[in-house]
Amino acid sequence: MSGRGRALGFLLLALAAAVAAAAIADGYGARVAQGYGPLRPVVVLDAGLRAGARIGSREVGKVLTMRRVPGRFVPPGALASPAEALGLVVRTALPAGSYLIAAQLGPPPRSGTRATGLAGDRRPVEISVSGAGALLAAGPASAGAKVDVVVTSEPDGPGPGRTYVAAAGVPLLALRSGPEGPGPGDTAAAALGLTRRQALHLIAAESFARRVTVLPGG
């Protein structure tokens, strides 16, 4: 047999082996799905949480991560999305690697709820914002004010990004300067009373928008 014939033979054998391996993998995956149930999304802790810790936007994607596991191994009450935990407090210490269960979480203490004065569908969420110099200058007096949160998106083309009000008239619960300190263009950490929909939108904007700005509301 010529060298070209041998090379062609090896190629055909390799293709046959690849097809066989794919068939075996598909069959194995089907047997796993039949035996343990379809894959379901769950929230898993990449780091431990202490008792009394309040879950905010900083924990999403860093401490709380998404996994897909066979339904048979998902414990009852396991959360399917980190958004379900926003603003809630951890009842007992949770180790890294564990599932996040609804029964392990609860609302903030009643005294804290009275102090913030939030409506029933709002929860305290902390986000990084810009343009808070005037509010920082007001000091603690700014807490309790209503603010507008404005998002400037990244441009799709040569023009500027789109700027729009993402949350209007939301309660400002607390405000502190970022690691750079106060100054033009520096960021601040703002604790806001947000609905779940507003919180999800602004958490995404922190990662993908050019700028998230907080302004005194009307």
N, C-alpha and C positions, 0 to 999 in steps of 0.2 A: 504494500500500500504506500502511495506517495505521501510526502509530508503534508500536502494540501488536504489529502483525504483523511489523514489522521487528525489534523486540526479541525476539520469539519465534523468528524466523529466525536471528538471531545466536546465541541460546541453543542452538538445535539444532546449528548449525555448531560451536560450542565443545564441545558434548558429543561430536560425531563426531570432532573433532580429539583430544580426550582419550582416547577409545577407541582411535583409531589409534596414538597415542603409546604407550599401554600395550601394545598388541599388538606394536609394534616393539621395545619394551624387553624384553618377555618372550622374543621371538624371539632378540634379541641375547644375553640371558642364557643361553638354552638353547644357542646356538652356542658361547659361551665355555665352558660346562660340558662340552660335547662335545669341544671342542678342547684344553682344558687340564686337564680332570678336575674332580671335585667339590671344593668348598672344604674345607680341613682346618685344624684349629686348630694354631697354632705359637706358640712363645715368641720374642718379639723384644725386643732391648735398647733401652730408651728412653734409656739413658745408658751410657757405657763402663764396663768393669770391668777393674781392674788384675790382673796375674798374681799368684796367691797369695791373692786375695780369697776369703773364705768367704761363701757365699750363705745368708742368714738371712731371717727373716720381714720385716725392714725393706725388703728388696729386692723382695719380692713386691708387685706393683701399682704400684711406683714405678720400679724399674729393669727388672724383668721384666714385660712386658705380653703379653696374648693378642691374636693377630690371626688372621683366617681368610683363607687364600690358596689359589689353585688348586693341586691336588695336584701338578701338573707342576712347579711352582716350589719345592716343599718339598725341601730337600736331605736325603740319607740321614742318619738319626740325629737329626733335629731333634726337640726336646722338644715334647710336646703340652700340657704343664701345668707351671707354675712349681714345683709340689710335687715334681716329679721332681728338682729341683736343690737342694732344702733340705739344708743341712749339707755340701754338696760344695764343693770348692775349684777356682777357675779356673786352668787350667794355663798359658795364655798370655793376654796382654792382648787384650781384645775391644772393638771400637769400637761406638759407638752405631749403631743401625739394623740390626745383624746378627742373624741367627738364632742361637739357642742350641743347640749341637750336643752330644750326649752325650760325644763324644770330646774335647771341650774341657774337660771337668770330670773331677775325680778325687776320691778320698777324702782326708781331712785327713792330714797327715804321720803316720807311724807313731809317732813320739815323742809327738805330741799324743793319739793314740788310747790309748796306754798310760797317759798322765797322767789322762785322763778315766775310763778303765776302763769304757767303755760296752759294753753287749752288742751283738751284731751287728746287731740291727734298730733300734737307737737312734742318733739323730744329735743333735749340739748345735744347739739352736734358741734364739734370744733373743726374749723377749716382755716387754711392759710389764706389771707387776703392782703391786698395792697390798698394804698390810698387811705389809710386809717389815721394819718397824722393828726387831723383835727380832733378826731374822737379820742385818740390817746392823750392829747393835750388836755382834754376835759377831765381826764382821770376817772375815778370811780363814778363820777356823776353821769358818765355816758352809759353805764349799765342800766338796762331797763328802757333805753330809747328804742325807737323803731328805725330800722335801717333798710336800705335797698342793696341787694347784691347784684352787681353787674359783671357779666362775663364777656370778655373779648376773645373770640376764637382765633386760631391760627388761620392765615390766609390760604385760600385754595389756589390762588394764582398770583399774579404780580400785584394785585390791589391789596388794601388793608383787610384785616379780618373783620368779621361781623361782631358788633357790640349790641348787647341786649340785656334787659333786666331779667335775671333768672329767678329772683325771689324778691318780692316787693313788700315793704312794711313788716319785716320779720323782727321779733324781739332780739335785742342784743343783750346777752346774759353776762358776758365778761369779755375783756379785751386786754391783751398783753402784747408788748413788742416782741418781734422775732429775735433770733440770735444776733442779727446785725445791729440791733438797737434802733431807736426811732430815727427817721430821716426820710427824705424824698425817695420814693421808689422801693423802700424797704418793706418787707412783709410783716404782718402781725398775725397772731393767733386769735381768732374771734370765735367765741362760743355763742351760737345762735339757736333760737327755738324754731326748728324746722319740721315740716311734715316729712313723711318718708319719701314722697316723690321729690320734694325739694332737696332733701339730703342726698339722695342717689344722684341727682343731676349735678349738684355742686361737688360731690366727691369725684365724679368723673371729670368735671371741669378742672379740678386741681391737677390732674395728670395730663390732660390733653389741651386745655385752653392756654392761650398766651398770658392771660391776666384775669384774676378774679378780684374785683374791687368792691369795697363796702363804702357806702355813702349815707349820710344822714337822710332818713326818710322824710316824706312830706307829712 
